[in-house]
């Protein structure tokens, strides 16, 4: 098994996550995830997947069609600490080669820093109506 890369920042881990998503590359996707039974992934409209094996199986199921995706990130909001980071983004996703975008998806990505660099521990994505994208307040409480 090839050695996992060391992501030196949550931004680097997130870039690798979205690159793997766009390519439909399961092995690259799983290099981003912490190999931990506490990881959690929720795909839009899907169940809560807990643990590395279930998260991997969820991504395998999504990627098994072999299609590539075009992913555009909007409205990134981040909170960073020395050992954790939370990123909230709006994902605009379309099949590669198509101009028609799917409904936007709001995603929360949580990363932790450990001995092997930054790794994802939570990805929670939910569809939202397109009209609500600009309605979110820009002030944090």
Secondary structure, DSSP 8 states (H G I E B T S, - for coil): ------BSSHHHHHHHHHHHHHHT-HHHHHHHB---TT-EEE-TT--EEESHHHHHHHHHHHHTT---EEEEEEEEEEEE-SSEEEEEEEEEEEETT-------EEEEEEEEEETTEEEEEEEEEEE--GGGGGGS-S---
